[in-house]
Amino acid sequence: MAGEVVYADLNIPGASSSSRPPQGSPHLRPPPCPRWHRIAVGAGWAGNVVLTVAVIALGVWVSQLRGSGEGQTGGARNTPENSETGISSTECSSCLEDFRSRLKPILCEPHSFPGGAGCKLCPRDWLLRGDKCYWLSKGSKNWAGSRDDCLGKSSRLLVLQSQEELDSIQNVTQDANAAWIGLKVTPPGGNWTWVDGSLVDPARFPVSSPADGNSCGEIRGSRIQWETCDAEFKWICQRDAVVI
């Protein structure tokens, strides 16, 4: 065995770069993109383009349609037939009438709307007298507080129109000794004035008072009397009845 030379191939980790495959080796190339992926991306871009064009075309079409409509109607956009809702006044009236006809059997007494006539309704806890609804408070306030409470109920302090109305109020006041009404002395003339701005008719409703700026009207029984506005009493609110 002497004098023989033995050759062997050694694979040593960390060998020099000369032993690595060249850069152009097919083993290092990225895998090709699947064909279906390329098709999907292309279809997505095409869809976006089509959608954009459609939106632009729709906007142009709507603008032309509005311009044509305004030209044909000659500026009659404010008429009931050309309202934003697209419902004419005739159709609206028909809908309201149908709504009323459905409410009548539910809310009205059968004898209260003979011959198709409407019935009169008041809010809960209010009393109906003629065409008006009346409400008597349970607590007491001064005149200004009573006025503000009625306003908060979409009503006003009682404004009397006739002696008959004053007489019928006795059923509303019940056992109350006194109740504020919408009557007050107002400057500069010191005249008795209702809360609706009209002056009291002294021949119909005589009120004796010192006529100073702190005098307000109340009813006691069937008479109207004056009292200082800071006194506290119950009060009567009044509003129109709803006809259906």
C-alpha positions in Angstrom: 0.0 0.0 0.0 3.0 2.2 0.3 3.2 5.0 -2.3 -0.5 4.9 -3.2 -2.4 8.2 -3.2 -6.1 8.3 -2.2 -8.4 11.0 -3.5 -11.8 11.9 -1.8 -14.6 14.5 -2.4 -15.4 16.6 0.7 -18.6 18.6 1.2 -17.7 21.2 3.8 -20.4 23.6 5.1 -19.6 27.2 4.6 -17.7 26.5 1.4 -16.9 29.4 -0.8 -19.4 31.0 -3.1 -17.6 29.4 -6.0 -19.4 26.1 -5.1 -22.9 27.7 -5.2 -25.1 27.5 -8.2 -24.7 30.4 -10.5 -27.2 33.3 -10.3 -28.9 32.3 -13.5 -29.6 28.8 -12.2 -33.2 27.8 -12.9 -33.5 26.6 -9.3 -33.6 30.3 -8.1 -36.2 31.7 -10.5 -39.6 32.7 -9.0 -42.5 30.5 -10.0 -44.5 31.9 -12.9 -47.8 33.7 -12.1 -50.8 31.5 -12.7 -52.8 32.3 -15.7 -56.1 32.5 -13.8 -54.6 35.2 -11.5 -53.7 37.3 -14.5 -57.2 37.0 -15.9 -58.8 37.9 -12.6 -56.7 41.1 -12.2 -57.4 42.2 -15.7 -61.2 41.6 -15.3 -61.1 43.7 -12.0 -59.5 46.7 -13.7 -61.9 46.4 -16.6 -64.9 46.3 -14.2 -63.7 49.5 -12.4 -63.4 51.3 -15.7 -66.9 50.3 -16.8 -68.4 51.3 -13.4 -66.7 54.7 -13.6 -68.0 55.4 -17.1 -71.5 54.3 -16.1 -71.6 56.7 -13.1 -70.5 59.6 -15.3 -73.1 58.7 -17.9 -75.8 58.5 -15.3 -75.0 61.9 -13.9 -75.1 63.5 -17.3 -78.4 61.8 -18.1 -80.0 63.0 -14.8 -78.8 66.6 -15.4 -80.3 66.6 -18.9 -83.5 65.2 -17.7 -83.9 67.9 -15.0 -83.1 70.6 -17.5 -85.7 69.2 -19.9 -88.3 69.0 -17.2 -87.8 72.6 -16.1 -88.1 73.8 -19.6 -91.3 71.9 -20.2 -92.9 73.0 -17.0 -91.9 76.6 -17.5 -90.7 77.0 -13.9 -93.8 75.4 -12.3 -91.7 73.4 -9.8 -93.5 74.9 -6.9 -96.9 73.7 -7.8 -98.4 70.8 -5.8 -98.2 68.5 -8.8 -94.5 69.1 -9.1 -93.5 68.8 -5.5 -90.5 66.7 -4.4 -92.8 64.0 -3.1 -94.3 63.5 -6.5 -97.9 63.5 -5.0 -100.4 65.9 -6.3 -102.7 67.9 -4.1 -105.7 65.8 -5.2 -104.0 62.6 -4.2 -103.0 64.1 -0.9 -106.5 65.1 -0.1 -107.8 61.7 -1.0 -105.2 60.1 1.4 -106.2 62.4 4.2 -109.9 61.7 3.7 -109.2 58.0 3.7 -107.2 58.4 6.9 -110.1 60.3 8.6 -112.6 57.7 7.6 -110.5 55.1 9.3 -110.1 57.1 12.5 -113.8 58.0 12.9 -115.1 54.5 13.9 -112.2 54.2 16.4 -112.2 57.7 18.1 -115.7 59.0 17.6 -119.0 58.0 19.0 -121.3 56.5 16.3 -123.9 59.3 16.9 -121.3 62.1 16.7 -120.8 62.1 13.0 -124.3 61.6 11.3 -124.4 61.9 7.6 -120.7 61.6 7.2 -120.0 64.7 9.2 -116.8 64.9 11.3 -116.6 64.6 15.1 -114.7 66.9 17.5 -111.9 65.6 19.7 -109.9 66.9 22.7 -106.7 65.7 24.3 -106.9 63.4 27.2 -108.2 65.0 30.4 -109.6 68.0 28.5 -113.3 68.7 28.4 -115.1 69.4 25.1 -117.6 72.3 25.1 -118.8 73.4 21.7 -115.8 73.9 19.4 -113.3 74.4 22.3 -111.4 72.1 24.7 -110.8 73.2 28.3 -108.4 72.0 31.0 -108.4 72.9 34.7 -105.1 72.7 36.5 -104.7 70.6 39.7 -102.0 72.9 41.2 -101.8 76.6 41.7 -99.5 79.3 40.1 -99.4 83.0 39.7 -100.8 84.5 36.5 -97.6 84.5 34.5 -96.8 80.9 35.5 -100.3 79.9 34.5 -100.0 81.6 31.1 -96.7 79.9 30.4 -98.1 76.5 31.4 -100.9 76.8 28.8 -98.4 77.9 26.1 -96.4 74.8 26.9 -99.6 72.7 26.2 -100.1 74.4 22.8 -103.0 76.3 24.2 -103.7 79.6 26.0 -105.3 80.9 29.1 -109.1 81.1 28.8 -110.4 83.8 26.4 -114.1 84.3 26.8 -116.2 85.1 23.8 -119.7 85.2 25.2 -121.7 85.0 28.4 -122.9 81.6 27.3 -119.3 80.4 27.3 -118.8 81.8 30.8 -121.8 80.0 32.0 -120.7 76.7 30.5 -117.3 77.1 32.2 -118.9 76.3 35.5 -118.7 72.6 34.6 -115.0 73.0 34.1 -114.1 74.9 37.2 -115.9 72.3 39.3 -115.2 73.1 43.0 -112.4 75.6 42.4 -113.2 78.9 44.2 -111.2 80.9 41.7 -109.2 80.3 38.5 -107.0 82.5 36.4 -108.2 83.4 32.9 -106.3 85.1 30.0 -107.2 88.7 31.1 -104.7 91.3 32.3 -104.3 95.1 32.6 -101.7 96.2 30.1 -99.9 99.5 29.9 -99.7 102.3 28.8 -103.5 102.9 28.8 -104.2 100.5 31.7 -106.8 98.6 29.6 -108.1 95.1 30.3 -106.7 93.0 27.5 -107.1 89.3 26.6 -104.0 87.2 25.9 -104.9 87.2 22.2 -104.5 91.0 22.1 -108.1 92.0 22.0 -109.7 94.4 24.5 -112.4 93.2 26.8 -115.9 94.4 26.1 -116.9 96.1 29.4 -120.6 95.8 28.5 -120.3 92.1 28.2 -117.7 91.4 30.9 -117.7 94.2 33.4 -114.5 94.2 35.6 -114.0 96.6 38.4 -110.4 97.0 39.4 -107.8 99.6 40.4 -106.6 99.2 36.8 -102.9 99.1 37.8 -100.2 97.1 35.9 -100.3 94.2 38.4 -104.0 93.4 38.0 -105.1 90.1 36.4 -108.5 88.5 35.7 -110.0 85.5 37.5 -113.4 83.9 37.5 -115.3 83.1 40.6 -118.5 81.3 39.9 -120.1 83.2 37.0 -118.3 86.5 37.6 -115.0 87.9 36.4 -113.0 89.6 39.2 -109.5 91.1 39.5 -106.7 90.0 41.7 -103.0 90.9 42.0 -101.1 88.9 39.4 -98.7 87.5 42.0 -101.5 85.6 43.8 -101.7 81.9 43.2 -104.8 80.1 41.9 -105.7 77.3 39.6 -106.0 78.2 35.9 -108.0 77.2 32.8 -106.3 76.5 29.5 -108.2 76.6 26.2 -107.6 75.3 22.7 -109.6 74.5 19.6 -111.1 71.0 19.2 -109.8 68.8 16.5 -112.4 67.9 13.8 -112.0 64.6 12.0 
